[in-house]
Amino acid sequence: MLTTKNSPLALAIALACSLALTACNDSHTYQDTVADDHGHDHGHDDDHDHDHDHGHGVSSDGRLVITAAPHADDDHGEHSHHHVYIYDIHDGEVIAELESAHEVSQLYPSPGYRFALLNQRSENVTQILDGGLWQEDHGDHMHDYEEAPVMLSYQLEGVAPTHYEAHEGLAALFYDGAADPMVPASVSVFSDDDLAHGRIGASLTLDINQHGTAEVRGEYLLTTYRAEGTATTLPSQVELYHQHDDHYDFEVRFDESCERLHGSYSIEDYTLFGCADGVLSIEQRGTEFFASKIANPAELTGRIGSFTGHKHHIEVVGYAGQEVWIIDAVHGTMEALDWRGESEVTRLAAAVDGEGEHYVILDSAGHLHVFEWEVGFAKKDSLHLIETIDVNNRPRITVNPHNETIYLTDPVARQLIAVDLHSLTIERIDLEFEPALITWLGIVEPSDDHHHDH
């Protein structure tokens, strides 16, 4: 049964810190990471009280980082503030309001979900927000910590940071570079521990600019290759690199071509890349990698250009325009998912819940289509959640990786919508600002030990 709960949001906002941003090393520039270990070297400027209060365990509900739609703060609209709000799910309130230096183009969680990466692509910078929830290894147990959110002074810089991919505690941020003057593409790889200590783990500079992508698989890095002199900035092949300390050494360029390559995704043993004529699949067997092509079915219109998935599954969802394809990486097959029937609605957002149980699509009429992954993507229900869509600020979805709850923004209604995909219960949360981008931060597996309040 569908139930709805309304909970007004009191915006008692605590300003956590002022922005005191400093440039970082030129080779250490880009977006997302993992959040796993805070250590005691915070890597940011703060005046936190470090007297520990021992209390209840940190909630697995986590926090939501939400950017506000830009607004002019004078009569002429000549200056805009770029507000970033942190909403504590357990407490049901906004606990901090920060500002980014520029408008945020993409918002990513770090691989360990401690940090938010605020990508400002046109300004060649990515700011890093510490969400204030993290976990520390104390040898015989994991220990949870909770403190106020803060914007780090450390930031990532590089030309045109764009694609970001995280896998097994590491993230790769790909910088497209530029054509005139020519700035080669590059990749930065990091973990949450790296970000907490104001560094990246390793980097790679390629030969030429390109609109590429990179997938980190432990000590190996798969990234894209574009030949000099080609008319398009899209790559055509994939290369393998091996990490040595803070850099990567070239291993091999795979013979299998991938013309007009766009989009990538990694699961346990496979990494997929979208190609004009199909999907390039690279299988990892220990230290060996094998490339093969999954050809486009005859009925596929266009090409696969982006992906969604879950680490526990061998299937990956691929997108070709409005078409949705279920790609079986192990068996090398693709099957269409008829998600909209005869309707002409378009896909605005899609996600897989934290448990990998449900796959959802939000359409342009405001309906959320819920599919059950484990039963062949059978349709569970369609929920009408959003009345009015603003095409200039579409709704977004983020996922709590700890459970089956997802969160949607409703910019026109100025609301958050929490949906439990198991019970299909809905909670609407009123906001005092127009939400834009959103991501979840927190501790995916909270410990049973008491936590520290800083």
N, C-alpha and C positions, 0 to 999 in steps of 0.2 A: 504494500500500500504506500502511496506517495504522501509524505507529510512535509509541512513547511513550517519553519520557525523563523521569526523575525527578531533580530537582536540589534538595536540601535548602538551606534559606536560613539562613545564619548572621546573626543579628540583632546585628551589632556596630554599634550606633546612635550616631551623633554628633549631639548636640543643636546644631543650627545657630544658633539664636538664641532669646532669650526674647521673649515677646509684649509689645511696648510700643506699644499701639494708641492712635491718636489720631483724633479725629473729623475728618471732612473737611467742606468747604463743603456746606451743605444742598442746593444745586442740583447737586452733583457726586456723585450716589449711584447705585450699582447694581453689576452683575456683570461679565461677560466682556469680553475685549479681544483685541488682536493683539500678538504679540511679535516684533519685527523689528529694533529698533535699541536697544541699551543706552545708547549715548552714554557720557558719563563723569559724568553727574549721575544717581546711582543711584536717588534717590527713596526710599531706605530707610536704616535705621540698620545699619551693619555695621562690623566691624573687619578687613576682608579685607586680606590682603597683596597689594599691587598690583604686586609684582615679577613680570614675565611670564616664564613658562617656555615656551619654544618647543618643541613636540613634535609628536606624531602628530595627524592630523586628528580632529575631534570625531566620535564615532560617530553614525550615523544611527539607532541603536537607540533613543535617547532615554531618558526616565525616566517612571515611573508615579507619579502622586500618588494615594494610597489613604487614605480615611478609615477609621478603625476603628469598629466598632459600639460605641455608648456603653456604658460599664460603670461600675458604682458602685465607688468605691475605699475605702468603709468598710463596716462590718458592717450599717449601717442603710440603705445605698443612698441616702443623702441628698445625695451630691455625686458628680458624674460628670466625668471628664476627657474631652476631645474630641481624641483623638490623630489626627495626620495624618502618614503615613509617605511617604517618597520612596524609591522602588526604582529603582536604576540597572540598566537591562536589560543593558548591555554587561558590567558588572562582576558582575552576578548577586547583588546584595546591597542591603539597605536602607542608605542613606547618610545619612539624617536622620530624626529624629522631632520634629515640631513639635506645637503645640496650637492649635486654633481657640477663639475666645472662647465659642462656643455650638455646639450641634449643627448640622451642615451639612445643609441641606435639598436643595441642588443643587450639583453640582460641574461647572464648565465650563472648557475651555481657552480662552485668549485667541485672537483670530484668527490671530496669528502663532505660537502655541504656546509662548511663553516663560513665560507666567503661568498660574496656576490661580486661578479665581474661586470662592471658598468662600461660597456664598450661604447666609445665615441669615435666612430670610424672616420668621419670626415675631419676630425681633429687629430687623428693618429695617436690616440691615447686610450688606455683602459684603466679606470680607477677601480680600487679594490675596497669593498666594504666588509668589515668583520661583523658577522651577525651576532656574535657574542655567545654562541653555544658550541662547545667542542668537547672532545674526549682525550684523555691522556692515559698512556700505558704506565701503570705503576708496578709492573713486574708480575705480581700475583693477581692483579685485577685491573679492570678499566675504570677510570675515574672521570666523572662528568663535571663540567664547569659551566657557569652561567654568569654573564656580565652584560653591561650595556653595549649596544651596537656602536661602532665607530668607523669612520672613514680612515683608511690607512694613509700615511704620508707617502708610502711606497706605491708607485704606479708603473704600469707597463706602457712602453712607447714603441712605435714602429709604424711604417707606412701602410695604411689601409688594412687594419686587423679585421678579419671577416669570419671565416669558418672556424668553429670551435667544436672539438670532440673530446669526450672524456671516456676512459675505459680502465676499470680495475685500479682506481686510486691515482691515476695520472691523467693529465689533460694536455692536448696539443692545440695551440692557437696559431692559425695560419695568417700571415700577412701577405696580401696580394702584391705589394710593391707598387711601382708606377712605371709608365712608359716614357714620359718626357718631363723632366729628365729621368733616365732609366734608373730605377731602384729595384734590385732583385727581390723576389719573394723570399720569405724566411719563415721559420717555425720556431716557436718557443714551447718547451715542455716543462711542466711543473706539477708539484703535488701541493696539498694544503700545508704541509710542513715547510716547503719552500716559501710559500707566500707569507707564512707566519714569521719567517726569518728574513723577509725582504729580498728574495732572490728567485731565480728560476733554476731548474735542475740541469737543463741542457738546451742547446740551440743549434739550428742549422740554417745556413744561408745558401739559397739555390742560385742558379746561373742567370736567371732572367725573371722578369715579372710575369705573373700569371694569376688567374682566378682559380686557385687550387684548394686543396684540403690535405689534412694529415691525420693519421691514426696511429696512436702510440700503443704498442703491445709489449709491455715490460721494457726490456732493454733494446727492443727493435722499434723502428719507426717506418711506417709506410706513408709515402707522400707522392705528390704528382710531378710529372715531367712535361714540359712544353718545349718544343723545338724552336730555336730562334728563327725568326722570319715568317712564322705562321700568321695568317690573317686574323685569327681569333686569339683571345687571351685564355681560352679554355684549354686545359692540358689534353694530351693524347695517350699517355702511358703512366705507369706507376713504378716507383723505385723503392727499394728496400735499403735502409740504413741501420747501422749497429752503433749503439751508444758506447763511447769511451770517455769517461769522466764527464766533462761539461759540453761535449760536442758529439757529432755523429759522423761515422765514416761510411762511405758508399759501399754497398754490397753487390747489388744487381739491379738492372732495369729489366722488368718482365717483358717478354716478347709479345705477349697477348696485348693487342691494341685496345684503347678505350677512347675513341674519338669523341670530342666535345664533352669530356668528362666533367660531371658536376654532381656533388653530393657523395657522402660516404657514411658507413655505419659499421661498428664492430660488435660481434657477439663472442662467445667463448673461443671458438676455434676458427672463425671466419671474419674477414673484412670484405664489405661489398662497396663497389663504386658504380655510380650511374654513368652509363655510356649511351651514345646515340643509337647503337644497335642492340643494346641489351644491358646486362649487369656483369661487371667484372668481379669474379669471386676469387679471393686469395685465402687459401687454407693454410693455417699454421700447424705443423706437426713437430713440436719441440723447437729445434733450431732451423728447421727446413720450412720453406714456403712454396706453395704450388698455385699457379694461376690458371683459371679457366673462365670461359664466357658462358653465361646463361643468356641465350638469344631471346630477343623480344618475340612474344607470340604474334601471330598474324593479326589478331584482333586488337592489339595494343595500339592506341593512337598516340603519336608523339614519342616520348622517351621518358624513362625514369630519371628524375633529377633530384630527389630527396628521399629520406628514409625515416622511419620510426620503428622502435623495437624494444625488446627487454632482454636482459642478459641471460635469463633462464630458458629462453626459447631458441629453437633452431630456425624459426620463421622470422622474417623481417618484413615490415610493411613498406612498400615502395609507392611513390606518387608520380604519376604521369599526367600533369594537368589536374583535371577533376577525377581522373581514374585512380582507383586504389587497387594495388596488386599485392598479393601475399606471396612472398618469395621464400622458398624452401632452400636454404643455403646448403644443406647436407645432400639433398637429392637433385639439386640444380633445376628446380621447376618454378614456374610462376602461374598463379591462378587469380583471376579477377574477383574482387569483392563488389557485388552489386549493392552499394550502400544507399543509393538514392532512387532506384527504380526509374519511373518515368518522369520524376520531378526534375526541374531545371535549377534547383538550388545549387549553390557552390559551397565548397569546403572552406571554412574560415580558420579552423584550428583542429588539431587532433592530438591524442596522447594515449599512453598505456599506463594503467595504474601501477603503484609501487609493487604490488604482488604479482603483476603479470597476468591477472585474471581477466581484465576487461580492456578493450580497445574502444575509444570513443572518438566521434567526429562531431564537431559543432558546425551546423550549416548556416547559410545566409538568412534563413528565416528564424533563427534563434532556437532551433531544435538540437538537442544533444542526442545522438544516436549511440546506443550502448550495445556492444557486441561482446560475446563471451569467447575468449581466445581458445580455451581448452576444449570447446565443443564445436570446433570448426567455424568459428566466428559467427555463430548463430546470433540473431538479433534478440537481445533481452528486452529492450524497450526504447522508446523515443520520448524525451522529456522536453516540453516547451519551456525554456528557461529565460529567454531574452526577448523583449517586445520590440525594441528599436535598435537597429544596427547603424553605427556611424562608420562609413566606409573609410574615413580618414583616421579612425582610431578604433580598430576592430577589437572585439573581445579576445583575450588570451587565456590559456590554460596552464596551470602548473600542478605538479603532483607531489604528494607526500610519499616518499619512497618507503616509508615504514608500514603503510596500510593501503586501503583501497579508496581513499578520499582524494578527490581532485578539487581544485579551486579555479573558478572562472572570474574574469573581470566583466562587469557590465558598465561600460563607460557612460552611457547615456543616463542610466538610472543611478549612477554613482554608488554602485554596490559591488561587493564580493559575493559569489555564490559558491558555497561548499556543497559538494555532492558525494555522499557515500554510495559508491557504485555497487556495494553488496546489498544494502537494504533499499537503495534508491531514495533515501531521505535527503531533503534539501534544507539548507540554512542560508538565509539571506542576511548579509551584514551591511548596514548602511555606512557610507563614507562621507566625509566632508570635502572631498576633492574628487576630480575625475581621474580614475586610474588609467594607466597606459600599459607598461610592461610589468611582469610579475614573475617572481621565482620563490621557491621554498628553500629555507635554510634550517639546519638543526642537526640533531644526533640521530642517525638512522637506527642504531641499536643501543639505546640507553642502558647503562649498567645498573645493577641492583644496589651498588654502593651509594652512600650519600654524596652530595655534590658540594662544590664550593661556589659561594656567591662572592664575586670580587667587588 
